[in-house]
Amino acid sequence: MSNAIFQPFGELPIDWKYGLVEKNVNYLTGPAFDSDKFNTEGRGVRLVRGINLTKGATRWQSEKTKYWDSDLEKLIKYELIENDILIGMDGSLVGKNYAYLRSVDLPALLVQRVARLRTKEYFSSKFLYFLFGTDEWLTYVETVKTSSGIPHISNGDIKAFHIPTPPFPEQQKIAKILTSVDEVIEKTQAQINKLKDLKTGMMQELLTNGIGHTEFKGSPVGRIPAEWEIKKFGDITLEHKQGYYSKDKYTLDGTYLIRITDMQNPFISFAEMPKMLISEKDKKAYKVLNGDFLFARSGAIGRYGIFDSNNEATFASYLIRFRFDLEMILNEFVGFWYESDVCQKQLGTITQGSSNININAQNIKELRIPIPALNEQKKITQAILSIVKKINFAKLKLNSLKNQKKALMQDLLTGKVRVKVDSE
């Protein structure tokens, strides 16, 4: 335990040393603001609360952002500046919610239960920021956080964290390398976001207006081409079945068991899918065939997958398997319609439960769907799938970059791999 506390990053190079956070920063926490006086109209200065911090970044969605507009001259001490590091001190994700402030985050005021770390002139703020993104920091937090009620770390806990302190030029070079990786990650994420917006717009256009139509009509799902029909999911269903339930443990060999987390609209991933030993009788009853459509029936409502694999697989109890009439409808068309805002609104009216939302096969059968001709369905799904494939390719790139960054952090922040510092 002592090594985990006093040497969390293990043995360091001979010219590095361990130092306490408090020795290298000017430390401050915010005052308690009266929440009844918050405003959401943008009057005054934005407040940085714990909810505005998330895994290395700030988040300013309108529902999370509050402002303060009184006695601002008395709060100068709590004004934040660029390069400040903030750490959330409470909540289930304590230790994981932190951020490095940029100009776009300012002006802003520090709030109670958020720690501000402003590095001294001889210590790199970006180097320290990357240290709070390590597994070593999270391990330390698990050791010192409160175990009852709402998880919490104290000012003393943060100040007492032992960190590697390389020579300042080396800190700067390491921070520069990791920042360059972060920039590529941000650009890749921005690309994904743009593609998602493109997909949403394309779905909205093609699933309601179709391709090349000039005449339209009203329907229970809104305005659609005059040639299209409206049917219930039940009208296009040949067979449905609820998933396999077992308390048996996963095994290294056996039959793949598809879970909600393995479904990535519309694809099914085998990357982390477990296996289970299943009787021949159950294997036959719950076998998944190419073209089977799997709905999540609890929790992640709206998640689905279309099976397309030579692997032998069954499906778990929180899924429902549908087999649609493929002479009438394409699975991919059903999937994209299921994702659409119009269908999701329908879904919201037929789900059950409050804390744990669920849906059953009979509810799904009541959903209404427009039916174009098969050749038009094919054109629509091919257009949307082309964007989906680009999104998935970008996601693979993003995951690869994140793994590269994690490996680099492990090597560079501990001195296992030394960087060459340019001489003047």
C-alpha positions as CSV (number, residue, x, y, z in Angstrom):
1,M,0.0,0.0,0.0
2,S,2.8,2.4,0.9
3,N,4.4,2.1,-2.6
4,A,1.0,2.7,-4.2
5,I,0.7,5.9,-2.2
6,F,4.2,7.2,-2.3
7,Q,5.4,5.8,-5.6
8,P,2.2,5.4,-7.7
9,F,4.2,5.5,-11.0
10,G,6.8,3.1,-9.9
11,E,10.6,3.6,-10.2
12,L,11.5,6.8,-12.0
13,P,14.7,7.7,-14.0
14,I,17.6,8.8,-11.8
15,D,17.2,12.5,-12.8
16,W,13.5,12.5,-12.1
17,K,11.9,12.7,-8.6
18,Y,8.6,12.4,-6.9
19,G,6.9,15.6,-5.6
20,L,3.6,16.4,-4.0
21,V,0.9,18.2,-6.1
22,E,0.6,20.9,-3.5
23,K,4.3,21.9,-3.9
24,N,3.9,22.6,-7.6
25,V,0.5,24.4,-7.8
26,N,-1.5,27.2,-6.4
27,Y,-4.5,25.4,-5.1
28,L,-8.1,26.8,-4.6
29,T,-11.6,25.6,-4.2
30,G,-14.7,27.7,-5.0
31,P,-17.3,29.3,-2.6
32,A,-20.8,28.0,-2.1
33,F,-23.2,29.8,-4.4
34,D,-27.0,30.0,-3.7
35,S,-28.5,27.8,-6.4
36,D,-31.8,29.8,-6.2
37,K,-29.9,32.7,-7.8
38,F,-28.5,30.8,-10.7
39,N,-29.7,31.9,-14.1
40,T,-29.8,30.1,-17.5
41,E,-30.2,33.2,-19.7
42,G,-26.5,34.0,-19.9
43,R,-26.5,36.9,-17.5
44,G,-23.2,37.4,-15.8
45,V,-20.5,34.7,-15.7
46,R,-20.6,31.0,-16.4
47,L,-20.1,28.8,-13.3
48,V,-17.9,25.7,-13.5
49,R,-19.6,23.1,-11.4
50,G,-18.8,19.4,-11.1
51,I,-21.4,18.5,-13.7
52,N,-19.5,20.7,-16.2
53,L,-16.4,18.5,-16.0
54,T,-16.0,15.1,-17.8
55,K,-13.0,12.9,-18.4
56,G,-10.5,15.5,-19.5
57,A,-12.8,18.1,-20.9
58,T,-15.5,20.7,-20.1
59,R,-19.1,20.3,-21.2
60,W,-21.5,23.2,-21.7
61,Q,-24.8,21.8,-22.8
62,S,-27.6,24.3,-22.1
63,E,-29.2,22.0,-19.4
64,K,-25.9,21.8,-17.5
65,T,-24.8,25.4,-17.7
66,K,-25.7,28.0,-15.0
67,Y,-24.7,31.7,-14.7
68,W,-24.1,34.1,-11.8
69,D,-24.6,37.9,-12.1
70,S,-24.4,39.4,-8.7
71,D,-21.5,40.8,-6.6
72,L,-19.0,39.8,-9.4
73,E,-16.4,42.3,-8.1
74,K,-16.2,40.4,-4.9
75,L,-15.5,37.1,-6.7
76,I,-12.3,38.1,-8.6
77,K,-10.4,35.6,-6.5
78,Y,-12.4,32.7,-8.1
79,E,-12.1,33.9,-11.7
80,L,-10.5,31.1,-13.8
81,I,-7.9,31.6,-16.5
82,E,-6.6,29.6,-19.4
83,N,-4.5,26.6,-18.5
84,D,-6.1,26.1,-15.1
85,I,-6.7,22.5,-14.2
86,L,-10.1,21.6,-12.6
87,I,-11.0,18.4,-10.7
88,G,-14.5,17.4,-9.6
89,M,-14.4,16.2,-6.0
90,D,-17.7,14.4,-5.6
91,G,-19.9,11.8,-7.3
92,S,-19.8,8.3,-8.8
93,L,-17.1,9.4,-11.3
94,V,-14.9,11.2,-8.7
95,G,-11.4,11.3,-10.0
96,K,-12.5,10.8,-13.6
97,N,-14.0,14.2,-14.1
98,Y,-11.3,16.8,-14.7
99,A,-10.5,19.4,-17.3
100,Y,-7.9,21.8,-18.8
101,L,-9.4,25.2,-19.4
102,R,-9.1,26.9,-22.7
103,S,-10.1,30.3,-23.9
104,V,-13.5,29.0,-25.1
105,D,-14.3,28.1,-21.5
106,L,-13.9,31.6,-20.2
107,P,-14.9,33.8,-18.5
108,A,-15.9,31.4,-15.7
109,L,-16.1,31.2,-11.9
110,L,-15.0,28.4,-9.7
111,V,-17.7,26.7,-7.5
112,Q,-17.6,24.7,-4.3
113,R,-16.5,21.1,-4.5
114,V,-14.4,21.8,-7.6
115,A,-10.6,22.1,-7.1
116,R,-8.5,24.6,-9.2
117,L,-4.8,23.7,-9.7
118,R,-2.8,26.5,-11.2
119,T,0.8,25.3,-11.8
120,K,3.8,27.4,-10.7
121,E,6.1,28.9,-13.3
122,Y,8.6,26.0,-13.1
123,F,6.0,23.3,-13.7
124,S,4.1,22.5,-17.0
125,S,0.4,22.8,-16.6
126,K,-0.3,20.4,-19.5
127,F,2.1,17.8,-18.1
128,L,0.2,17.8,-14.8
129,Y,-3.1,17.7,-16.7
130,F,-2.0,14.4,-18.4
131,L,-1.0,12.9,-15.1
132,F,-4.7,13.2,-14.0
133,G,-5.7,11.1,-16.9
134,T,-3.6,8.1,-15.9
135,D,-4.6,4.8,-14.3
136,E,-2.2,5.6,-11.5
137,W,-4.3,8.6,-10.5
138,L,-7.5,6.6,-10.6
139,T,-5.9,3.8,-8.5
140,Y,-4.9,6.5,-5.9
141,V,-8.5,7.9,-5.9
142,E,-9.9,4.4,-5.2
143,T,-7.6,4.2,-2.2
144,V,-8.4,7.6,-0.6
145,K,-12.0,8.3,-1.5
146,T,-14.8,8.0,1.0
147,S,-16.6,4.7,0.9
148,S,-20.0,5.7,2.3
149,G,-22.6,7.9,0.8
150,I,-21.6,10.0,-2.2
151,P,-18.0,9.2,-3.1
152,H,-15.7,12.1,-2.3
153,I,-12.1,13.2,-2.3
154,S,-10.7,16.0,-0.1
155,N,-8.4,18.9,-0.7
156,G,-5.8,17.0,1.2
157,D,-6.2,13.9,-1.0
158,I,-5.5,15.9,-4.1
159,K,-2.6,17.9,-2.6
160,A,-1.0,14.7,-1.3
161,F,-0.9,12.9,-4.7
162,H,2.8,12.0,-5.5
163,I,3.7,12.9,-9.1
164,P,6.7,12.4,-11.3
165,T,8.6,15.7,-11.7
166,P,11.0,15.5,-14.7
167,P,13.1,18.6,-15.6
168,F,10.9,21.4,-16.9
169,P,12.1,21.2,-20.5
170,E,11.3,17.4,-20.5
171,Q,7.8,18.1,-19.1
172,Q,7.2,20.5,-21.9
173,K,8.3,18.1,-24.6
174,I,6.2,15.3,-23.2
175,A,3.2,17.5,-23.0
176,K,3.7,18.7,-26.5
177,I,3.8,15.1,-27.9
178,L,0.7,14.1,-26.0
179,T,-1.1,17.3,-27.0
180,S,-0.4,16.6,-30.7
181,V,-2.1,13.2,-30.2
182,D,-5.1,14.9,-28.5
183,E,-5.4,17.2,-31.4
184,V,-5.7,14.3,-33.9
185,I,-8.2,12.7,-31.5
186,E,-10.3,15.9,-31.5
187,K,-10.3,16.2,-35.2
188,T,-11.3,12.6,-35.6
189,Q,-14.2,13.0,-33.1
190,A,-15.3,16.2,-35.0
191,Q,-15.3,14.2,-38.2
192,I,-17.5,11.5,-36.6
193,N,-19.9,14.2,-35.3
194,K,-20.2,15.7,-38.8
195,L,-20.9,12.3,-40.3
196,K,-23.5,11.6,-37.7
197,D,-25.2,14.9,-38.5
198,L,-25.1,14.0,-42.2
199,K,-26.6,10.6,-41.4
200,T,-29.4,12.1,-39.4
201,G,-30.2,14.6,-42.1
202,M,-30.1,11.9,-44.8
203,M,-32.4,9.6,-42.8
204,Q,-34.8,12.5,-42.3
205,E,-34.9,13.2,-46.0
206,L,-34.9,9.7,-47.5
207,L,-37.2,8.0,-44.9
208,T,-40.0,10.7,-45.3
209,N,-39.6,12.0,-48.9
210,G,-38.0,9.0,-50.6
211,I,-36.2,9.3,-53.9
212,G,-37.7,11.2,-56.9
213,H,-41.3,11.6,-55.7
214,T,-43.5,14.5,-56.6
215,E,-46.8,13.5,-55.0
216,F,-47.2,13.1,-51.3
217,K,-50.0,12.3,-48.8
218,G,-50.6,12.5,-45.1
219,S,-50.3,9.4,-42.9
220,P,-50.1,8.3,-39.2
221,V,-46.3,8.9,-39.4
222,G,-46.5,12.2,-41.2
223,R,-46.1,13.2,-44.8
224,I,-44.9,10.4,-47.1
225,P,-44.8,9.7,-50.9
226,A,-48.2,8.9,-52.3
227,E,-47.0,5.5,-53.5
228,W,-45.9,4.3,-50.1
229,E,-48.0,2.2,-47.8
230,I,-48.2,2.3,-44.0
231,K,-48.1,-1.0,-42.1
232,K,-47.5,-2.1,-38.5
233,F,-44.4,-4.1,-37.7
234,G,-46.7,-7.0,-36.9
235,D,-47.8,-6.9,-40.5
236,I,-44.3,-7.6,-41.8
237,T,-43.3,-10.1,-39.1
238,L,-43.1,-13.8,-39.8
239,E,-41.8,-14.9,-36.4
240,H,-40.5,-13.5,-33.1
241,K,-39.0,-14.9,-30.0
242,Q,-37.6,-13.7,-26.6
243,G,-34.0,-14.5,-25.9
244,Y,-32.3,-17.3,-24.0
245,Y,-31.9,-17.1,-20.2
246,S,-29.4,-18.9,-18.2
247,K,-27.5,-18.4,-14.9
248,D,-24.5,-20.4,-16.2
249,K,-21.2,-18.7,-16.5
250,Y,-19.5,-17.7,-19.7
251,T,-16.9,-20.2,-21.1
252,L,-13.9,-20.1,-23.4
253,D,-15.6,-22.5,-25.8
254,G,-19.2,-23.0,-26.8
255,T,-21.8,-20.9,-28.6
256,Y,-21.6,-17.1,-28.9
257,L,-24.2,-15.3,-26.8
258,I,-25.3,-12.0,-28.3
259,R,-26.0,-9.3,-25.7
260,I,-27.3,-5.7,-25.9
261,T,-23.7,-4.3,-25.7
262,D,-22.7,-6.4,-28.8
263,M,-25.2,-4.6,-31.0
264,Q,-24.1,-1.5,-32.8
265,N,-27.0,-0.3,-35.0
266,P,-27.2,-2.1,-37.4
267,F,-24.1,-4.3,-36.9
268,I,-23.3,-7.0,-34.4
269,S,-19.8,-7.2,-33.0
270,F,-18.1,-10.4,-31.9
271,A,-15.0,-8.5,-30.5
272,E,-16.1,-8.9,-26.8
273,M,-19.0,-11.3,-27.2
274,P,-18.9,-14.2,-24.6
275,K,-19.5,-17.8,-25.2
276,M,-21.6,-20.3,-23.3
277,L,-22.2,-24.0,-23.2
278,I,-25.8,-24.6,-24.3
279,S,-27.8,-27.7,-24.8
280,E,-28.5,-28.9,-28.3
281,K,-32.2,-28.3,-27.7
282,D,-31.8,-24.7,-26.6
283,K,-29.1,-24.1,-29.3
284,K,-31.7,-25.1,-31.9
285,A,-34.5,-23.0,-30.3
286,Y,-32.5,-19.9,-29.9
287,K,-30.2,-20.1,-32.9
288,V,-29.6,-16.8,-34.8
289,L,-29.7,-17.0,-38.6
290,N,-28.4,-14.5,-41.1
291,G,-31.0,-11.8,-41.6
292,D,-32.4,-12.1,-38.0
293,F,-33.3,-8.8,-36.5
294,L,-32.5,-8.4,-32.8
295,F,-34.2,-5.7,-30.6
296,A,-33.1,-4.7,-27.1
297,R,-36.2,-5.1,-25.0
298,S,-34.9,-3.5,-21.7
299,G,-32.6,-0.7,-20.7
300,A,-31.1,0.4,-24.0
301,I,-34.3,0.7,-25.9
302,G,-33.6,1.7,-29.5
303,R,-30.5,-0.5,-29.8
304,Y,-30.7,-3.2,-32.4
305,G,-28.6,-5.5,-34.6
306,I,-28.9,-7.4,-37.8
307,F,-27.2,-10.8,-37.8
308,D,-24.7,-11.4,-40.7
309,S,-22.1,-14.0,-39.7
310,N,-21.0,-17.6,-40.1
311,N,-20.5,-17.8,-36.3
312,E,-22.9,-20.1,-34.3
313,A,-24.8,-17.8,-32.0
314,T,-27.8,-17.5,-29.7
315,F,-29.3,-14.3,-28.2
316,A,-29.6,-13.3,-24.5
317,S,-32.8,-12.8,-22.6
318,Y,-32.9,-9.0,-22.9
319,L,-33.2,-9.3,-26.6
320,I,-36.1,-10.2,-28.9
321,R,-35.5,-11.9,-32.3
322,F,-37.7,-10.9,-35.2
323,R,-37.8,-12.4,-38.6
324,F,-39.4,-10.0,-41.1
325,D,-41.0,-10.9,-44.4
326,L,-38.0,-10.1,-46.6
327,E,-40.2,-10.2,-49.7
328,M,-41.9,-7.1,-48.3
329,I,-39.2,-5.2,-46.3
330,L,-35.4,-5.0,-46.0
331,N,-34.0,-5.4,-42.6
332,E,-31.7,-2.4,-43.1
333,F,-34.7,-0.3,-44.0
334,V,-36.5,-1.4,-40.8
335,G,-33.4,-0.6,-38.8
336,F,-33.0,2.9,-40.1
337,W,-36.7,3.6,-39.7
338,Y,-36.4,2.3,-36.1
339,E,-33.6,4.8,-35.4
340,S,-35.5,7.7,-36.9
341,D,-37.0,10.5,-34.7
342,V,-40.5,9.6,-36.0
343,C,-40.3,6.0,-34.9
344,Q,-38.5,6.9,-31.6
345,K,-41.5,9.1,-30.7
346,Q,-43.8,6.2,-31.4
347,L,-41.5,4.0,-29.2
348,G,-41.8,6.5,-26.3
349,T,-45.5,6.0,-26.2
350,I,-45.4,2.2,-25.9
351,T,-42.5,1.6,-23.6
352,Q,-43.2,0.4,-20.1
353,G,-41.7,1.2,-16.7
354,S,-40.1,4.3,-15.2
355,S,-36.7,3.4,-13.8
356,N,-36.0,0.5,-16.0
357,I,-37.7,1.1,-19.3
358,N,-38.7,-2.0,-21.3
359,I,-40.6,-3.1,-24.3
360,N,-42.1,-6.4,-25.4
361,A,-42.6,-8.1,-28.8
362,Q,-46.3,-7.1,-28.8
363,N,-45.5,-3.5,-28.3
364,I,-42.9,-3.6,-31.2
365,K,-45.6,-5.1,-33.4
366,E,-47.7,-2.0,-32.9
367,L,-45.0,0.4,-34.4
368,R,-46.0,1.8,-37.8
369,I,-43.6,1.9,-40.7
370,P,-43.9,3.4,-44.2
371,I,-43.3,0.8,-47.0
372,P,-41.7,1.9,-50.3
373,A,-41.1,-0.6,-53.1
374,L,-38.2,-2.9,-52.5
375,N,-36.0,-1.3,-55.1
376,E,-36.4,2.1,-53.5
377,Q,-35.8,0.6,-50.1
378,K,-32.5,-0.8,-51.4
379,K,-31.4,2.6,-52.8
380,I,-32.3,4.4,-49.5
381,T,-30.5,1.9,-47.3
382,Q,-27.4,1.8,-49.5
383,A,-27.2,5.6,-49.3
384,I,-27.5,5.6,-45.5
385,L,-25.2,2.6,-45.1
386,S,-22.4,4.4,-47.0
387,I,-22.4,7.0,-44.3
388,V,-22.6,4.4,-41.5
389,K,-19.6,2.6,-42.8
390,K,-17.6,5.9,-42.8
391,I,-18.7,6.5,-39.2
392,N,-17.6,3.1,-38.2
393,F,-14.2,3.4,-39.9
394,A,-13.6,6.8,-38.2
395,K,-14.6,5.2,-34.8
396,L,-12.0,2.4,-35.4
397,K,-9.4,5.1,-36.1
398,L,-10.5,7.0,-32.9
399,N,-10.2,3.9,-30.7
400,S,-6.8,3.2,-32.2
401,L,-5.6,6.8,-31.4
402,K,-6.9,6.5,-27.9
403,N,-5.0,3.3,-27.3
404,Q,-1.9,4.8,-28.8
405,K,-2.3,7.8,-26.4
406,K,-2.7,5.5,-23.4
407,A,0.4,3.6,-24.3
408,L,2.4,6.8,-24.9
409,M,1.2,8.2,-21.5
410,Q,2.4,5.1,-19.7
411,D,5.8,5.3,-21.4
412,L,6.4,9.1,-21.3
413,L,4.9,10.1,-18.0
414,T,6.9,7.5,-16.1
415,G,10.2,8.0,-18.0
416,K,10.3,4.5,-19.4
417,V,10.8,6.1,-22.8
418,R,12.8,9.3,-22.7
419,V,12.2,12.2,-25.0
420,K,14.9,14.2,-26.7
421,V,14.8,17.8,-25.5
422,D,15.9,20.3,-28.2
423,S,18.8,22.5,-27.0
424,E,18.7,26.2,-27.5
